[in-house]
Amino acid sequence: MPSNSPLMIHIVPGKCDFCGCCVGVCPEDAIELMESSISIIEERCTNCRKCVWACPWEVIEFHREGVADLPKSVSAINSVQGTTK
């Protein structure tokens, strides 16, 4: 059951290769992975950190102070656009 604590899991923009390792270990099914985007479903996430430990590229981070001011999703299109400007 999801907790009432603030979201503390963050996906670092531009690093994800969309391999899906994090999705497979999430007990709450709180990670949405599409072909070229990934996001945390805040309502489901319990901050268990299993996705952080499972990510082979260190794309997912745990922030004790919360992630309210950080982006909630990452897409390949946004990452490419962000690096070409």
Secondary structure, DSSP 8 states (H G I E B T S, - for coil): ---SS---EEE-TTT-----HHHHH-TT--EEE-SSEEEE-TTT-----HHHHH-TT--EEE-TT--TTS-SEEEHHHHHHHHH-
